[in-house]
């Protein structure tokens, strides 16, 4: 009895390994390789020699990875929730200075009611060389660094009544 007659067992083990790896990575690469290996298994059961089984499995895997995987990933990501969440929703949010904000320290109450430690954004705004913001001033969150909101003064525009008002996103 020839060892190549047991190639189907090797194919089944490889398919199982690739499926397990795919369940851990969820990237569809190993799923495509598992399907390619299934092609090698089928060709082996049809009587193809071991070298042809390897070629069929390799070609099928490469074709699946380059031509099936990308549209499959796009189709799965299309249904994602477009709403911002967590830190992303804080960027651009307005707030009011609670405790003087400098380049290193301060407190800001955001529009959602949370009070965050904050610091002034690194580069001053054009025409605004201030090094601190006093309580009551309106700010906009520029970024989040750890548990600190990096803020900048909110832009000012003319209101409908001729007075200036702060614009908060």
DOGUSE-690281 format. One record per residue (C-alpha): residue number from 1; x, y, z negated. Coordinates in steps of 0.25 Angstrom, whole numbers, plus 5000, padded with zeros to 4 digits. Each point is the difference from the previous one (the first is absolute). Example, Ala and Ser with C-alpha at 12.3 -4.5 7.8 and 13.67 -1.06 7.14 Angstrom:
SITE/1/5049/4982/4969
SITE/2/5006/5014/5002
***
This chain:
SITE/1/5000/5000/5000
SITE/2/5005/5014/5004
SITE/3/5001/5012/4991
SITE/4/4993/5008/5010
SITE/5/4988/4992/4999
SITE/6/4998/5007/4986
SITE/7/5001/5014/5006
SITE/8/4985/5003/4997
SITE/9/5003/4999/4985
SITE/10/5011/5011/5002
SITE/11/4990/5009/5008
SITE/12/4990/4998/4989
SITE/13/5010/5004/4989
SITE/14/5004/5012/5008
SITE/15/4986/5004/5002
SITE/16/4997/4999/4985
SITE/17/5012/5008/4996
SITE/18/4997/5011/5010
SITE/19/4986/5001/4996
SITE/20/5004/5001/4985
SITE/21/5010/5011/5003
SITE/22/4990/5007/5008
SITE/23/4990/5000/4988
SITE/24/5011/5007/4992
SITE/25/5004/5010/5010
SITE/26/4987/5003/5008
SITE/27/5007/5006/5012
SITE/28/4996/4990/5010
SITE/29/5014/4996/5005
SITE/30/5000/4987/4993
SITE/31/4986/4997/5004
SITE/32/5004/5002/5015
SITE/33/5012/4990/4998
SITE/34/4991/4990/4993
SITE/35/4991/5000/5012
SITE/36/5012/4999/5009
SITE/37/5004/4988/4992
SITE/38/4986/4994/5002
SITE/39/5003/5001/5015
SITE/40/5013/4992/4998
SITE/41/4992/4990/4992
SITE/42/4989/4999/5011
SITE/43/5011/4998/5011
SITE/44/5007/4990/4991
SITE/45/4987/4992/4999
SITE/46/4998/5001/5015
SITE/47/5014/4993/5001
SITE/48/5009/5012/5003
SITE/49/5015/4997/4996
SITE/50/5005/5008/4988
SITE/51/5008/5010/5007
SITE/52/4987/5004/5008
SITE/53/4992/5000/4988
SITE/54/5010/5011/4994
SITE/55/5000/5008/5013
SITE/56/4984/5000/5000
SITE/57/5000/5004/4985
SITE/58/5010/5011/5002
SITE/59/4993/5006/5012
SITE/60/4986/4999/4995
SITE/61/5005/5007/4987
SITE/62/5007/5011/5007
SITE/63/4988/5003/5009
SITE/64/4991/5000/4988
SITE/65/5009/5009/4992
SITE/66/5001/5010/5011
SITE/67/4986/5000/5007
SITE/68/4990/4995/4990
SITE/69/5006/5005/4986
SITE/70/5000/5015/5004
SITE/71/4985/5001/5004
SITE/72/4996/4991/4989
SITE/73/5007/5010/4990
SITE/74/4993/5012/5006
SITE/75/4987/4993/4999
SITE/76/5001/4997/4986
SITE/77/5005/5014/4996
SITE/78/4989/5007/5008
SITE/79/4990/4998/4989
SITE/80/5009/5007/4989
SITE/81/4994/5010/4991
SITE/82/5004/5014/5005
SITE/83/4997/5007/4987
SITE/84/5012/5004/4992
SITE/85/5003/4994/4987
SITE/86/5009/5000/4988
SITE/87/5012/5010/5002
SITE/88/4996/5003/5015
SITE/89/4987/5007/4995
SITE/90/5008/5009/4991
SITE/91/5009/5006/5011
SITE/92/4994/5014/5004
SITE/93/4990/5000/4988
SITE/94/4999/5013/4993
SITE/95/5001/5003/4986
SITE/96/5003/5011/4989
SITE/97/5012/5002/4992
SITE/98/4998/4996/4985
SITE/99/5014/5002/4995
SITE/100/5011/5008/5007
SITE/101/5005/4993/5012
SITE/102/5015/5001/5003
SITE/103/5009/4992/5009
SITE/104/5002/4990/4989
SITE/105/4987/5000/4991
SITE/106/4986/5004/4998
SITE/107/4985/4995/5000
SITE/108/4989/5001/5010
SITE/109/4986/4996/5000
SITE/110/4995/4995/5013
SITE/111/4987/5001/5007
SITE/112/4996/4986/4995
SITE/113/5002/5004/4986
SITE/114/5013/4993/4997
SITE/115/5011/5007/4993
SITE/116/5014/4997/5007
SITE/117/5014/5003/4996
SITE/118/5005/5009/5011
SITE/119/5012/5008/5006
SITE/120/5001/5010/5010
SITE/121/5003/4996/5014
SITE/122/5015/5001/5004
SITE/123/5000/5011/5011
SITE/124/4993/5013/4997
SITE/125/4989/5004/5009
SITE/126/5004/5011/5010
SITE/127/4999/5013/4994
SITE/128/4997/4994/4986
SITE/129/5013/4998/4992
SITE/130/4993/4997/4987
SITE/131/5007/4990/4991
SITE/132/4987/4997/4991
SITE/133/4985/5000/5001
SITE/134/4992/5005/4988
SITE/135/4988/4994/4994
SITE/136/4987/5003/5008
SITE/137/5007/5000/5014
SITE/138/4995/4991/5011
SITE/139/5009/4990/5006
SITE/140/5000/4989/5010
SITE/141/5007/4986/4998
SITE/142/5011/4998/5010
SITE/143/5005/4986/4996
SITE/144/5000/4991/4989
SITE/145/5013/4995/4994
SITE/146/4998/4989/4989
SITE/147/4990/5006/4990
SITE/148/5003/5015/5004
SITE/149/4992/5008/5010
SITE/150/5009/5009/5008
SITE/151/4992/5013/5003
SITE/152/5000/5013/5008
SITE/153/4992/5012/4998
SITE/154/4987/4999/5007
SITE/155/4999/5009/5013
SITE/156/4992/5013/4999
SITE/157/4990/5005/5011
SITE/158/4990/5011/5001
SITE/159/4987/4996/4995
SITE/160/4986/5004/5006
SITE/161/4998/5011/4989
SITE/162/5014/5006/5004
SITE/163/5007/4995/4987
SITE/164/5011/4990/5001
SITE/165/4996/4986/4996
SITE/166/5009/4987/4998
SITE/167/4997/4989/5010
SITE/168/5001/4986/4995
SITE/169/4999/4988/5009
***
